[in-house]
Amino acid sequence: VPSPTQIAVTAENFKTFLHWQYPAISETAYFTVEIKPYNLGTYKAVLTCVNISALFCDVSGEIDDPFSSHWLRVKAAVDSEQSEYAESSEFILQQHGKFHTPNL
C-alpha cells in the first residue's frame, strides 16, 4: 500500500488542517492521522481523523500551544494492509499560521 504524499499543514485564523495526496486506486483507502506535540514527545491519534476517506484532517482542536512545535503524520489502509506513515515538517502555529484582522 503506498504512503500518502505531499503532506502539508495549513493554518488560517487558528483553523489548522493537515492535507495530503493519494494515488487513485481501485479500492477505497482510509487514512489515520496522528499528532506529536513537542511537550508530549510521542504521537497520539487525532480521534476525529481515524479511518477517514477524506484527504484532509482538521487538527485545530489538537494544538493547545501556538508557540510549541508539532509534527503530524498520516498513513493509509486498504483492506487489511497499511502503509508506512508519511510525516509533516515541524509546524509551529504562531510561526507558520496566517492571521487576518476580522472584517467589521
C-alpha positions as a Markdown table, in Angstrom:
| # | Residue | x | y | z |
|---|---|---|---|---|
| 1 | Val | 0.0 | 0.0 | 0.0 |
| 2 | Pro | 1.6 | 3.3 | -1.0 |
| 3 | Ser | 2.1 | 6.0 | 1.7 |
| 4 | Pro | 0.3 | 9.4 | 1.3 |
| 5 | Thr | 2.4 | 12.1 | -0.3 |
| 6 | Gln | 2.6 | 15.9 | -0.4 |
| 7 | Ile | 2.0 | 16.3 | 3.3 |
| 8 | Ala | 1.2 | 19.9 | 4.2 |
| 9 | Val | -0.1 | 21.8 | 7.2 |
| 10 | Thr | -2.1 | 25.0 | 6.6 |
| 11 | Ala | -3.4 | 27.3 | 9.3 |
| 12 | Glu | -5.6 | 30.4 | 9.0 |
| 13 | Asn | -7.0 | 32.3 | 12.0 |
| 14 | Phe | -6.3 | 29.2 | 14.2 |
| 15 | Lys | -8.1 | 26.8 | 11.9 |
| 16 | Thr | -5.4 | 24.2 | 11.2 |
| 17 | Phe | -5.6 | 21.4 | 8.6 |
| 18 | Leu | -3.3 | 18.6 | 7.5 |
| 19 | His | -3.6 | 17.9 | 3.8 |
| 20 | Trp | -2.2 | 15.1 | 1.7 |
| 21 | Gln | -2.4 | 13.4 | -1.7 |
| 22 | Tyr | -3.0 | 9.8 | -2.5 |
| 23 | Pro | -2.9 | 7.9 | -5.9 |
| 24 | Ala | -6.2 | 6.7 | -7.4 |
| 25 | Ile | -6.6 | 3.0 | -6.7 |
| 26 | Ser | -9.4 | 0.6 | -7.3 |
| 27 | Glu | -10.2 | 0.0 | -3.6 |
| 28 | Thr | -11.1 | 2.7 | -1.1 |
| 29 | Ala | -8.2 | 3.9 | 1.0 |
| 30 | Tyr | -8.8 | 5.0 | 4.6 |
| 31 | Phe | -6.5 | 7.4 | 6.5 |
| 32 | Thr | -5.4 | 7.8 | 10.1 |
| 33 | Val | -3.8 | 10.9 | 11.4 |
| 34 | Glu | -1.6 | 11.3 | 14.4 |
| 35 | Ile | 0.0 | 14.4 | 16.1 |
| 36 | Lys | 3.1 | 14.7 | 18.2 |
| 37 | Pro | 3.2 | 17.9 | 20.3 |
| 38 | Tyr | 6.7 | 18.8 | 21.4 |
| 39 | Asn | 5.8 | 18.6 | 25.1 |
| 40 | Leu | 4.2 | 15.1 | 24.8 |
| 41 | Gly | 7.1 | 13.7 | 22.8 |
| 42 | Thr | 5.1 | 10.8 | 21.3 |
| 43 | Tyr | 2.4 | 10.5 | 18.7 |
| 44 | Lys | -1.3 | 10.2 | 19.6 |
| 45 | Ala | -4.2 | 9.6 | 17.3 |
| 46 | Val | -6.4 | 12.5 | 16.2 |
| 47 | Leu | -9.7 | 10.9 | 17.2 |
| 48 | Thr | -11.8 | 12.8 | 14.6 |
| 49 | Cys | -9.4 | 11.5 | 11.8 |
| 50 | Val | -9.2 | 7.8 | 12.3 |
| 51 | Asn | -10.2 | 5.6 | 9.2 |
| 52 | Ile | -11.4 | 8.6 | 7.2 |
| 53 | Ser | -11.6 | 8.7 | 3.4 |
| 54 | Ala | -11.0 | 12.5 | 3.1 |
| 55 | Leu | -7.6 | 13.8 | 2.0 |
| 56 | Phe | -7.5 | 16.3 | 4.9 |
| 57 | Cys | -8.0 | 16.5 | 8.6 |
| 58 | Asp | -9.0 | 19.4 | 10.9 |
| 59 | Val | -6.4 | 19.4 | 13.7 |
| 60 | Ser | -7.4 | 22.8 | 15.1 |
| 61 | Gly | -8.5 | 21.2 | 18.4 |
| 62 | Glu | -5.3 | 19.4 | 18.9 |
| 63 | Ile | -3.0 | 22.4 | 19.1 |
| 64 | Asp | -3.1 | 23.9 | 22.6 |
| 65 | Asp | 0.1 | 25.9 | 22.5 |
| 66 | Pro | 0.6 | 28.1 | 19.4 |
| 67 | Phe | 4.3 | 28.7 | 20.2 |
| 68 | Ser | 5.1 | 24.9 | 20.5 |
| 69 | Ser | 6.4 | 22.6 | 17.8 |
| 70 | His | 4.1 | 19.9 | 16.5 |
| 71 | Trp | 4.6 | 17.1 | 14.0 |
| 72 | Leu | 1.7 | 15.4 | 12.1 |
| 73 | Arg | 1.7 | 12.1 | 10.2 |
| 74 | Val | -0.8 | 10.1 | 8.2 |
| 75 | Lys | -1.0 | 6.5 | 7.0 |
| 76 | Ala | -3.2 | 4.8 | 4.5 |
| 77 | Ala | -5.1 | 1.5 | 5.0 |
| 78 | Val | -6.5 | -0.6 | 2.1 |
| 79 | Asp | -8.4 | -3.7 | 3.1 |
| 80 | Ser | -6.1 | -5.3 | 5.8 |
| 81 | Glu | -2.9 | -3.7 | 4.6 |
| 82 | Gln | -1.4 | -0.4 | 5.9 |
| 83 | Ser | 1.2 | 2.0 | 4.5 |
| 84 | Glu | 4.1 | 3.5 | 6.3 |
| 85 | Tyr | 3.4 | 6.8 | 7.9 |
| 86 | Ala | 4.2 | 10.0 | 6.0 |
| 87 | Glu | 5.3 | 12.8 | 8.3 |
| 88 | Ser | 4.9 | 16.5 | 8.0 |
| 89 | Ser | 7.7 | 19.0 | 8.7 |
| 90 | Glu | 7.8 | 20.8 | 12.1 |
| 91 | Phe | 4.7 | 23.0 | 12.5 |
| 92 | Ile | 4.5 | 26.0 | 14.9 |
| 93 | Leu | 1.1 | 27.7 | 14.7 |
| 94 | Gln | 2.5 | 31.2 | 15.7 |
| 95 | Gln | 5.3 | 30.9 | 13.1 |
| 96 | His | 3.6 | 29.1 | 10.2 |
| 97 | Gly | -0.1 | 30.2 | 10.5 |
| 98 | Lys | -1.7 | 33.1 | 8.8 |
| 99 | Phe | -3.7 | 35.6 | 10.8 |
| 100 | His | -6.1 | 38.2 | 9.5 |
| 101 | Thr | -7.9 | 41.0 | 11.2 |
| 102 | Pro | -11.6 | 40.5 | 11.3 |
| 103 | Asn | -13.9 | 42.4 | 9.0 |
| 104 | Leu | -16.3 | 44.7 | 10.8 |
